[in-house]
C-alpha cells in the first residue's frame, strides 16, 4: 500500500463505514493494558509499529503491524497494545 497522508487515511477509514474517525499518536513504548470497547474499532497505521495481543483467545501470541496495516478489533474483544520505539500514528474508526 502506498503511503497515505492523514486526510487520505481518514477519508479511507470513513469509507469503511465509521462515523467517528480521528488520528491519534502514541509516544514511544506506550502500553495499553487489556481492555475492550463497546463497538468495533479499526486502526489504520500511518507510521511506527503497533503490537496487539488477544489474551483471552491467544495467550502469549503478539502480532506487530506497520504503516499501511489495518487492524480491526471486534466489539467486546479484550486486547492489549504496545507501541514501538518510535511511537505510532494511526487513524481510528469507531
C-alpha positions as CSV (number, residue, x, y, z in Angstrom):
1,X,0.0,0.0,0.0
2,X,1.3,3.4,-0.9
3,X,1.9,5.8,2.0
4,X,-1.2,7.8,2.8
5,X,-1.3,11.3,4.3
6,X,-3.6,12.0,7.3
7,X,-6.5,13.4,5.2
8,X,-6.5,10.5,2.7
9,X,-6.3,7.9,5.5
10,X,-9.2,9.5,7.4
11,X,-11.2,9.5,4.2
12,X,-10.4,5.8,3.7
13,X,-11.5,4.9,7.2
14,X,-14.7,6.8,6.8
15,X,-15.3,4.8,3.6
16,X,-15.3,1.7,5.7
17,X,-18.5,2.9,7.4
18,X,-17.2,4.5,10.5
19,X,-18.9,7.7,11.6
20,X,-16.3,8.7,14.2
21,X,-12.8,9.0,12.7
22,X,-9.7,10.6,14.1
23,X,-5.9,10.5,14.0
24,X,-4.1,9.5,17.2
25,X,-0.4,9.5,18.0
26,X,1.2,7.5,20.8
27,X,4.5,8.1,22.4
28,X,7.3,5.6,22.1
29,X,6.8,2.4,24.2
30,X,3.3,3.3,25.2
31,X,1.2,0.4,26.5
32,X,-2.5,-0.2,26.9
33,X,-3.5,-2.8,29.5
34,X,-6.0,-5.4,28.5
35,X,-9.3,-3.7,27.7
36,X,-12.3,-3.8,25.3
37,X,-14.6,-1.3,23.5
38,X,-18.4,-1.4,23.2
39,X,-18.2,-1.3,19.4
40,X,-16.0,-2.3,16.5
41,X,-12.8,-0.3,16.2
42,X,-10.4,-0.1,13.3
43,X,-6.9,1.2,13.2
44,X,-5.0,2.2,10.0
45,X,-1.3,2.6,10.7
46,X,0.3,5.7,9.2
47,X,3.8,5.4,10.9
48,X,5.5,3.4,13.6
49,X,4.7,0.0,15.0
50,X,1.6,-1.3,16.7
51,X,1.7,-4.6,18.5
52,X,-1.6,-6.3,19.7
53,X,-2.5,-9.5,21.6
54,X,-5.8,-11.0,22.4
55,X,-5.1,-12.6,25.8
56,X,-8.4,-14.4,26.2
57,X,-8.0,-16.2,22.8
58,X,-4.3,-16.5,22.1
59,X,-2.3,-16.2,25.3
60,X,1.3,-15.1,24.6
61,X,0.7,-14.5,20.8
62,X,1.5,-11.0,19.7
63,X,1.2,-9.5,16.2
64,X,3.1,-6.4,15.1
65,X,1.9,-4.1,12.3
66,X,3.4,-1.2,10.5
67,X,2.5,1.5,8.0
68,X,-0.5,0.6,5.8
69,X,-1.8,-2.1,8.0
70,X,-5.4,-2.2,9.1
71,X,-6.3,-3.8,12.5
72,X,-9.9,-4.4,13.3
73,X,-10.9,-5.2,16.9
74,X,-14.4,-6.6,17.3
75,X,-16.8,-5.2,19.8
76,X,-16.2,-6.6,23.3
77,X,-12.9,-8.3,22.3
78,X,-10.3,-8.0,25.1
79,X,-7.0,-6.8,23.6
80,X,-3.7,-5.4,24.8
81,X,-1.5,-3.0,22.8
82,X,2.2,-2.0,22.8
83,X,3.6,0.9,20.7
84,X,7.1,0.6,19.1
85,X,10.2,2.5,20.0
86,X,9.5,5.4,17.6
87,X,5.9,5.9,18.6
88,X,2.9,5.3,16.3
89,X,0.4,7.4,14.5
90,X,-2.8,5.8,13.3
91,X,-6.3,6.7,12.2
92,X,-9.1,5.2,14.4
93,X,-12.6,4.4,13.2
94,X,-15.3,3.9,15.8
